[in-house]
């Protein structure tokens, strides 16, 4: 049964493993937890996806975009699972906010200076089949940023879709998400945990006030590349992942799991244990009143009356 279940999940998601356990509270929408958003202790299906099929928050909030209104896990835009700078560590599950793609670029040279006439070197961008490009200007699909050397976007509902930071405004930190004068290290996605109050994974170079995520060597992340992508977050199976966190000897354990999730988990386990005890007498009662059972009892009584052994 376990093999069949795993095979079915793999057939559905195209990814192995097909499920991940959420360890942190960076995607919560309610401190007490809720079904529909991603809480610590949830199991999340990982769907294999091409980079082009990821819908960003910027695209999902642009009325002129064909993906306008697309939502996943309580907000616009897809949630992605990725490895930090491609390294072997616990993957991150955060929302894709925007995508940066080169507009004007030329093929990099093979010399020590790959961009002799200027531009940002992108080792994985391909021009006419050759890997490596020098990017001069950028586009951000879903916004009015086209052919710009640096990126300035205000997610205020006018310049782009509204993204509320839900944080106190002080020291020049805005109430809504603002990308200011940002020159990307390379093409990719800006990502953000829904509960992280606009502190994007790519740090303060992209969004003022962001602490960013760091790799094992202490580097702040660049935009999420296609090669870092594990998959797109699909449906959630609430609470059950807390069992793994409970017995795991690494990670934060149950530190970020909402108390309500643990309560529902134990209720679910209790229900599974109690169900057979309740179902068995009920099923027996249903069978005992069925015509086939009554007929069998009558035939048995008739054979006994005749003194005939049922096994003869």
MOLINLIN-V357170 format. One line per field, one symbol per residue. ss: DSSP state (H for helix, E for strand, L for the rest). phi: phi as a letter, one per 20 degrees, with the letter a starting at -180 (. if undefined). burial: b if it has 9 or more other C-alpha atoms within 8 Angstrom, else e. A space follows every 10 residues. Layout:
BEGIN
ss = ???
phi = ???
burial = ???
END
This chain:
BEGIN
ss = LHHHHHHHHH HHHLLLLLEE ELLLLLLLLL LLLLLLLLLL LLEEEEELLL HHHLLLHHHH LLLLLLLLLL EELLEELLEE EELHHHLLLL LEEEEEEEEE EEEEEEELLL LLLLLLLLLE EEEEEEELLE EEEEEEEEEE LLLLLLLELL EEEELLLLLL LLLELLLLLL LLLLLELEEE EELLLLLEEE EELLLLLLLL LLLLLLELLL LLLELLLLLE LLLELHHHEE EEEEEEELLL LHHHHHHLLL LLLLLLLLHH HHHHHHHHHH HHHHHHHHHH HHHHHHHHLL HHHHHHHHHH HHHHHHLLLL LL
phi = .fffffffff ffemccfecc dedddfdfdb genafodedg neecfdefbf ffefeegfff degeefegnf cblnbfnedd dbeflmfebf fddceeebcd cfddbcffee efdfcfdnoe fdfdedclnd fobdeeccdc gnceecldfc dccdedndfb gfcfflcfea lmeefcfcdc ledffafqde cbfgeelmef fenffecgne emdcefenff fegfeffefe rdfefddfmf ffffffdfec memegdffgf ffffffffff fffegffeff ffffffffef gfffffffff fffffemeff ef
burial = eeeeebeebb eebbbeebbb bbbbbbbbbe eebbeebbbb bbbbbbbbee eeebbbbbbb bbeebeebeb bbeeebbbbb bbbbbeeeee bbbbbbbbbb bbbbbebbee eeebbeeebb bbeebbbeee bbbbbbbbbb bbbebebbeb bbbbbbeebb bbbebeeeee eeebbbbbbb ebebbbbbbb bbbbbbebbb bbbbebbbeb bbbbbeeeeb bbbbbeebbb bbbbebebbb bbeebeeeee ebbbebbbee bbebbeeeee eeeeeeeeee eeeeeeeeee eebbeeeeeb eebbeeeeee ee
END
